[in-house]
Amino acid sequence: MAPDRTGAAGTPDSAEPGTGTTEPMAAARIVEIRTRIDEIDRTLIELWQERAELSREVGATRMASGGTRLVLSREQEILERFRSALGADGTQLALLLLRAGRGPL
């Protein structure tokens, strides 16, 4: 019986670093996919920051004109949009987005 040659993470010692596979074509594809994922992550972060800034501007403009700090019907609309598109995780994401723009309640 051959000795078990696994690394600390349980992957073969000869695995391509960070891919978890020793098969070169699979490793190359994983690297390619992860490159795209990293691009998407950068875009999501930029959009998150832009959305939060715009939301803060809406709130500041509304309050400066004598309005309320937030509009619950608008928050419900956003929560429902994300829930409909993404399910329960969408609700959690929407809550985080809303908090980033208005701060904690």
C-alpha positions as CSV (number, residue, x, y, z in Angstrom):
1,M,0.0,0.0,0.0
2,A,1.4,3.4,-1.0
3,P,1.9,6.0,1.8
4,D,-0.7,8.7,2.1
5,R,1.1,11.8,0.7
6,T,-1.2,14.6,1.7
7,G,-0.4,18.1,2.8
8,A,-1.7,20.0,5.8
9,A,-5.0,20.8,4.1
10,G,-5.5,17.2,3.0
11,T,-4.5,17.8,-0.6
12,P,-1.9,15.8,-2.4
13,D,1.7,17.1,-1.8
14,S,2.1,17.5,-5.6
15,A,-1.1,19.6,-6.0
16,E,-0.8,22.9,-7.8
17,P,-0.5,25.5,-5.0
18,G,-3.9,26.8,-4.0
19,T,-5.9,24.7,-6.5
20,G,-6.2,21.4,-4.6
21,T,-5.5,19.3,-7.7
22,T,-2.5,17.8,-9.3
23,E,-4.1,17.7,-12.8
24,P,-2.5,20.5,-14.8
25,M,-5.5,21.3,-17.0
26,A,-7.9,21.4,-14.0
27,A,-5.4,23.6,-12.1
28,A,-5.1,26.0,-15.0
29,R,-8.9,26.3,-15.2
30,I,-9.2,26.9,-11.5
31,V,-6.6,29.7,-11.7
32,E,-8.5,31.2,-14.7
33,I,-11.9,31.0,-12.9
34,R,-10.4,32.5,-9.7
35,T,-8.9,35.4,-11.7
36,R,-12.4,36.2,-12.9
37,I,-13.8,35.8,-9.4
38,D,-11.2,38.3,-8.1
39,E,-12.2,40.8,-10.8
40,I,-15.9,40.4,-9.8
41,D,-15.0,40.8,-6.1
42,R,-13.2,44.1,-6.9
43,T,-16.2,45.3,-8.9
44,L,-18.6,44.3,-6.1
45,I,-16.5,46.2,-3.5
46,E,-16.4,49.3,-5.7
47,L,-20.1,49.2,-6.3
48,W,-20.8,48.5,-2.6
49,Q,-18.8,51.7,-1.7
50,E,-20.5,53.8,-4.3
51,R,-23.9,52.6,-3.2
52,A,-23.2,53.3,0.4
53,E,-22.0,56.8,-0.5
54,L,-25.1,57.5,-2.6
55,S,-27.4,56.2,0.1
56,R,-25.7,58.5,2.7
57,E,-26.2,61.4,0.4
58,V,-29.9,60.6,0.0
59,G,-30.2,60.5,3.8
60,A,-28.3,63.7,4.3
61,T,-30.3,65.5,1.6
62,R,-33.6,64.2,3.1
63,M,-32.7,65.2,6.6
64,A,-31.4,68.6,5.6
65,S,-34.8,69.3,4.0
66,G,-36.6,68.4,7.2
67,G,-37.4,64.8,6.2
68,T,-36.9,61.6,8.2
69,R,-33.7,59.8,8.7
70,L,-35.0,56.8,6.7
71,V,-38.0,55.7,4.7
72,L,-39.2,52.3,5.9
73,S,-41.2,51.7,2.7
74,R,-38.1,52.1,0.6
75,E,-36.1,49.8,2.9
76,Q,-38.9,47.2,2.6
77,E,-38.8,47.5,-1.2
78,I,-35.1,46.9,-1.3
79,L,-35.4,43.9,1.1
80,E,-38.1,42.4,-1.0
81,R,-36.1,42.9,-4.3
82,F,-33.1,41.1,-2.9
83,R,-35.2,38.3,-1.2
84,S,-37.1,37.7,-4.5
85,A,-33.9,37.5,-6.5
86,L,-31.7,35.6,-4.0
87,G,-33.8,34.1,-1.3
88,A,-32.9,34.2,2.4
89,D,-29.3,35.1,1.6
90,G,-30.6,38.1,-0.4
91,T,-32.4,39.4,2.7
92,Q,-29.2,39.2,4.7
93,L,-27.3,40.9,1.9
94,A,-29.9,43.7,1.6
95,L,-29.7,44.3,5.4
96,L,-26.0,44.7,5.1
97,L,-26.3,47.1,2.2
98,L,-28.9,49.2,4.0
99,R,-26.7,49.4,7.1
100,A,-23.7,50.4,5.0
101,G,-25.6,53.3,3.6
102,R,-27.5,54.6,6.7
103,G,-25.6,53.1,9.6
104,P,-27.1,50.9,12.3
105,L,-30.6,51.6,13.5
